[in-house]
């Protein structure tokens, strides 16, 4: 059994999509980041970076004590290796998947995240910052579109690379992007959106929609952290 510490963010969706895809039993432990649940001492023992998602695997493959994992990319890799699904065993194919997994966690996620911040959460609109991150998000969409021009999925077969990327493309409109400008990406996006596991994962997210807080309240919690807040 997997305990999933989760909230309805792109990084949270990655793990529910994976778990639904492979039909691995799990329990959701909601961490309402808009209300500050991520600072609870119990959660910080599992995720010291005070970010979701995180998991506790109650039944590790080697039969040892429960294992906790934080960071969405690390969780996807851990779970895929645990059950031998959605990641290749062939060296070259595995490298292809890992490259695009890290492309997302090191590129698309952070850039799109800054795009969201300066467009929606920043208390003042800074044109340079908005333009910078909208353009960089578009550049990354272009990279992905080119990659998908001659293959069905990012690394050939459907994998954790696709699962990692997809939730960060879902809010494309809020990111100032038009999928019609990226036809190969649009085809890929539609195919993943229609997968039963994806539908189930986003249906689970609907359960928590009525627990969201205002932008102002979320801003004071999510974007007012410093070295001091991590060491208290």
Residue pairs with C-beta under 8 A, 6 or more apart in sequence:
1 25
1 26
1 27
1 58
1 59
2 19
2 24
2 25
2 26
2 27
2 55
2 56
2 57
2 58
2 79
3 26
3 27
3 29
3 55
3 56
3 58
4 15
4 16
4 19
4 26
4 27
4 28
4 29
4 53
4 54
4 55
5 29
5 31
5 43
5 46
5 47
5 52
5 53
5 54
5 55
5 56
6 12
6 15
6 16
6 28
6 29
6 30
6 31
6 52
6 53
7 30
7 31
7 32
7 33
7 52
7 53
7 208
8 205
8 208
8 209
8 212
9 33
9 52
10 109
10 112
10 167
10 168
10 170
10 171
11 51
11 52
11 53
11 72
11 109
11 167
12 52
12 53
12 72
12 205
13 166
13 167
13 170
13 201
13 202
13 205
14 53
14 72
14 75
14 76
14 163
14 164
14 166
14 167
15 53
15 55
15 72
15 75
15 76
15 79
16 28
16 200
16 201
16 204
16 205
17 163
17 166
17 167
17 197
17 198
17 201
18 76
18 79
18 80
18 86
18 160
18 163
19 26
19 79
19 201
20 196
20 197
20 198
20 200
20 201
21 86
21 163
21 195
21 197
21 198
22 79
22 83
22 85
22 86
24 79
24 83
28 204
30 37
30 208
30 211
31 37
31 38
31 40
31 43
31 52
32 208
32 211
32 213
33 52
33 218
33 221
33 222
34 212
34 213
34 217
34 218
34 221
34 222
35 213
35 217
35 221
36 221
37 43
38 44
38 47
38 50
38 51
38 52
39 50
39 229
43 50
43 54
44 50
45 68
46 54
46 56
46 68
46 70
47 54
47 68
47 70
48 70
49 70
49 71
50 225
50 230
51 70
51 71
53 70
53 72
53 75
54 68
54 69
54 70
54 75
55 68
55 69
55 75
55 78
55 79
56 66
56 67
56 68
57 66
57 67
57 68
57 69
57 78
57 82
58 66
60 66
60 67
60 82
61 82
67 78
69 75
69 78
71 105
72 105
72 164
73 101
73 102
73 104
73 105
73 164
76 101
76 160
76 163
76 164
77 87
77 98
77 101
77 160
80 86
80 87
80 159
80 160
81 87
86 158
86 159
86 160
86 163
87 94
87 97
87 159
87 160
88 94
88 96
88 97
88 155
88 157
88 159
93 155
93 156
93 157
96 155
96 156
96 161
97 154
97 155
97 159
97 160
97 161
98 161
99 155
99 161
100 147
100 154
100 155
100 161
100 164
100 165
101 160
101 161
101 164
103 143
103 165
104 161
104 164
104 165
104 168
105 164
107 140
108 137
108 140
108 144
108 165
108 168
109 168
111 133
111 136
111 137
111 140
112 133
112 137
112 140
112 168
112 171
112 175
114 129
114 133
115 130
115 133
115 134
115 136
115 137
115 175
115 176
116 171
116 174
116 175
117 223
118 125
118 126
118 129
118 130
118 133
119 130
119 133
119 134
119 174
119 175
119 176
120 174
120 215
121 215
121 218
121 219
121 222
121 223
122 129
123 219
134 175
134 176
134 177
137 175
137 176
137 177
138 176
138 177
138 181
141 169
141 172
141 177
141 181
141 182
141 185
142 182
144 154
144 165
144 169
144 182
144 185
145 182
145 183
145 184
145 185
146 184
147 154
147 184
148 154
148 184
148 185
148 187
148 188
149 184
152 158
152 188
152 191
153 159
153 161
153 162
153 188
154 161
154 162
154 165
154 188
155 161
155 162
162 188
162 192
166 189
166 192
166 193
166 198
169 185
169 189
172 178
172 179
179 185
179 186
179 189
180 186
192 198
193 199
